[in-house]
Amino acid sequence: MSNAGTLVAAGTTEAYIRLLDPRSGQKVMKLKGHTDNVRALLLNEEGTLLLSGSSDNTVRLWDLGQQRCVQTLNVHTDSVWCLAASPDFSVVYSGGRDQCLYATHMARRKAWLLAREPQPMRSIALANGGTRLWVSTTLSSVHGYDIPFEYCGTAVQQQQQQQQQQQHSGQLPAADGSSNGPAAERLGSSGRSAAAAAAAAVPAGGRTLSGSASGRAVIGSSPSMRLRGSFDPGAGGEVPLLSPSVCIDGAPGLVALRVLSDKRHVLTRDSAGHVQLWDVLAGQPIQQLGQVDIADMERRLFRPLYVESWFTADIKLGALALNLEPPKCFAAECYALDLGVRDVPGDQKVNLVDLGVRDVPDDQKVNLGACLLRTALSKWAHEFSRLHMSGAPLPGLDDPGADQLPHFSDQLPPAVVSMDASGTAWRLGANAFTGREREGEHIPPWVAEAVLRGLLPYVKELKSAFVLLPAEGSGLPSLLQSRLNAPRILQVMKVANYCATKLAELNVANYCATKLAELNVPLATHEVGLSPESQQPPQNSGKQFLELTCNGLAVPYSMSLATIKKFIWKRSDDVVFHYRTLDPARLAPFPNFQLPEA
């Protein structure tokens, strides 16, 4: 956007540049010239000149009055991602995917390779009156380069020359505008002029991009010649590339992620190659896995479990971010057993607010989205209740056993980002809320309803149809009602119990019990392990005389219908279960679960 706010430039994937008037929203012009995506744009202060960088490896200078390109710079060997320029546009600085930082003098039509970064450059910015260039890459560190005198803009050079003359005459103004005392005393060891620094850093003759000793690459030289000249040790009078004068080190940013099947744990890898396992409900990493292959670790941690996707994760800023959108964020429900909760009966559903709490009703469910919202906004909710609700207890947060819920770390709490009623974005640490953030004004209404009152937007409960049939040769009768519908999170244990109950009504249970007694088999749940190495799992206290199979494979009773359909049935039609009397001598084969292909 121009400084006056009268012109906005936007690059497109169609290689066009569109200019708009933000006051009226009207299109002003469309510029054509690039042959690939336009990745970087820069307007001068007056809004009369425009610089553009593109994936076609070129930088173009546009005269907006004439609506045409007046110069094309062919200095890069790959996509141009960022631009900066002196205020008068006399010198242009460019960087991009080729990791090279160039300075181009527009009037002299000369380009110089100033520096080379270890990773592609994302952004560059001038500072210190145009004498320092800050560079950020895909890494987390930021580098500052002091620009030699000859590579500064014309106006900057003139200003530096005036300062040199004042320095020699002892009249260099101090920071407060006074000129008392010798200039050397006020400057100290860092007061060396930019011209002197340039003379020390850039010997006469310079390093040429085309291999010529007469100067650096002409703007129109070929990329192959420029690249060869940049690395040709035989080029005459080579000048060493600039080294950063300032380096702001950052922590390694995240560059890869994998969301695990339970939709609660996430694997991330940073730029240093370290892999971490995160618990999103606790908002922090729970295990450092070291420098391992993230795909291999995902396979090692995989377990067959189907949970609806309830968030989207990204690492665009180098940190793990979860995005919640209603009503999708409330779509994920599962059993406490699937979340790894201890001391809760395996066939018992628990509400998210009671996660880890005993003696809850059997028909309550786990809602992952509500859990995360209550955890993230627990401080706001308690402070808001104290200020505006007379300290009324909050569903889920003040219930007995609420201290067993996942909670954020006090030392390094995650940040909460949202928008207020006017559309303005805000960001606060989870422990920085004061309770004065108004419901509906700062906190979205759907979030406040979920956190303060336990009211969730309506989400249609997904159901799964299945069929119960006797296995061939089992001697067991068919059920009166063999096709059923149930919530997708229903465990197979419930299906087996239903089947046993209906067979008992048909007086089959006594026959099966007698048959098992003859085989010397105890009445116990047939729990199938997840691999041949775990074929003898612990016995549950519930008495079962049936074995359920699907697609000819034994069905683990702890799995949900959705998990069975995804990992064993693997079809879109109704799941078909076959039941027969449990016989250890002829158990069905165990399923071999593998991580599905992405």
WOKAKA-V220463 format. One record per backbone hydrogen bond with DSSP energy under -1.0 kcal/mol. NH is the residue of the N-H (numbers start at 1). CO is the residue of the C=O. If there is no record, write none. Layout:
# WOKAKA-V220463
nh=NH co=CO
nh=NH co=CO
This chain:
# WOKAKA-V220463
nh=2 co=7
nh=5 co=2
nh=8 co=20
nh=10 co=18
nh=12 co=16
nh=15 co=12
nh=17 co=31
nh=18 co=10
nh=19 co=29
nh=20 co=8
nh=21 co=26
nh=25 co=21
nh=28 co=19
nh=29 co=19
nh=31 co=17
nh=38 co=12
nh=39 co=53
nh=40 co=53
nh=42 co=51
nh=44 co=49
nh=47 co=44
nh=50 co=62
nh=51 co=42
nh=52 co=60
nh=53 co=40
nh=54 co=58
nh=55 co=37
nh=57 co=54
nh=59 co=73
nh=60 co=52
nh=61 co=71
nh=62 co=50
nh=63 co=68
nh=64 co=48
nh=67 co=63
nh=68 co=63
nh=70 co=61
nh=71 co=61
nh=73 co=59
nh=74 co=219
nh=80 co=54
nh=81 co=95
nh=82 co=95
nh=84 co=93
nh=86 co=91
nh=89 co=86
nh=92 co=104
nh=93 co=84
nh=94 co=102
nh=95 co=82
nh=97 co=79
nh=99 co=96
nh=101 co=115
nh=102 co=94
nh=103 co=112
nh=104 co=92
nh=105 co=110
nh=106 co=90
nh=109 co=105
nh=110 co=105
nh=111 co=217
nh=112 co=103
nh=114 co=101
nh=115 co=101
nh=117 co=99
nh=121 co=96
nh=122 co=136
nh=123 co=136
nh=125 co=134
nh=127 co=132
nh=132 co=127
nh=133 co=145
nh=134 co=125
nh=135 co=143
nh=136 co=123
nh=138 co=120
nh=142 co=248
nh=143 co=135
nh=144 co=246
nh=145 co=133
nh=147 co=131
nh=151 co=148
nh=152 co=149
nh=157 co=153
nh=158 co=154
nh=159 co=155
nh=160 co=156
nh=161 co=157
nh=162 co=158
nh=163 co=159
nh=164 co=160
nh=165 co=161
nh=166 co=162
nh=167 co=163
nh=168 co=164
nh=169 co=165
nh=170 co=167
nh=171 co=166
nh=174 co=178
nh=177 co=174
nh=186 co=182
nh=187 co=183
nh=188 co=184
nh=191 co=188
nh=197 co=193
nh=198 co=194
nh=199 co=195
nh=200 co=196
nh=201 co=197
nh=202 co=198
nh=206 co=203
nh=219 co=109
nh=221 co=218
nh=226 co=222
nh=227 co=223
nh=228 co=224
nh=229 co=225
nh=230 co=226
nh=231 co=227
nh=235 co=232
nh=242 co=114
nh=245 co=144
nh=246 co=144
nh=248 co=142
nh=254 co=318
nh=255 co=269
nh=256 co=269
nh=258 co=267
nh=260 co=265
nh=263 co=260
nh=266 co=278
nh=267 co=258
nh=268 co=276
nh=269 co=256
nh=270 co=274
nh=271 co=253
nh=273 co=270
nh=275 co=290
nh=276 co=268
nh=277 co=287
nh=278 co=266
nh=279 co=284
nh=280 co=264
nh=283 co=279
nh=284 co=279
nh=286 co=277
nh=287 co=277
nh=289 co=275
nh=292 co=290
nh=297 co=293
nh=298 co=294
nh=299 co=295
nh=300 co=296
nh=301 co=297
nh=312 co=323
nh=314 co=321
nh=318 co=315
nh=321 co=314
nh=323 co=312
nh=329 co=325
nh=330 co=327
nh=331 co=328
nh=340 co=337
nh=341 co=336
nh=348 co=345
nh=354 co=351
nh=355 co=352
nh=357 co=354
nh=364 co=361
nh=366 co=334
nh=368 co=332
nh=371 co=367
nh=372 co=368
nh=373 co=369
nh=374 co=370
nh=375 co=371
nh=376 co=372
nh=377 co=373
nh=381 co=377
nh=382 co=378
nh=383 co=379
nh=384 co=380
nh=385 co=381
nh=386 co=382
nh=387 co=383
nh=388 co=384
nh=389 co=385
nh=391 co=385
nh=392 co=389
nh=398 co=394
nh=402 co=399
nh=404 co=401
nh=405 co=402
nh=416 co=428
nh=418 co=426
nh=420 co=424
nh=421 co=441
nh=423 co=420
nh=426 co=418
nh=428 co=416
nh=430 co=414
nh=432 co=429
nh=440 co=443
nh=442 co=438
nh=443 co=438
nh=448 co=444
nh=449 co=445
nh=450 co=446
nh=451 co=447
nh=452 co=448
nh=453 co=449
nh=455 co=449
nh=464 co=486
nh=466 co=484
nh=467 co=575
nh=468 co=482
nh=469 co=577
nh=471 co=579
nh=474 co=471
nh=484 co=466
nh=486 co=464
nh=488 co=462
nh=490 co=487
nh=492 co=559
nh=493 co=557
nh=494 co=491
nh=495 co=491
nh=496 co=492
nh=497 co=493
nh=498 co=494
nh=499 co=495
nh=500 co=496
nh=501 co=497
nh=502 co=498
nh=503 co=499
nh=504 co=500
nh=505 co=501
nh=507 co=504
nh=508 co=503
nh=512 co=508
nh=513 co=509
nh=514 co=510
nh=515 co=511
nh=516 co=512
nh=517 co=513
nh=518 co=514
nh=519 co=515
nh=520 co=517
nh=521 co=516
nh=524 co=522
nh=524 co=544
nh=527 co=525
nh=534 co=531
nh=547 co=580
nh=549 co=578
nh=550 co=553
nh=553 co=550
nh=554 co=589
nh=555 co=548
nh=559 co=556
nh=561 co=490
nh=562 co=488
nh=564 co=560
nh=565 co=561
nh=566 co=562
nh=567 co=563
nh=568 co=564
nh=569 co=564
nh=570 co=565
nh=575 co=465
nh=577 co=467
nh=578 co=549
nh=579 co=469
nh=580 co=547
nh=582 co=545
nh=586 co=583
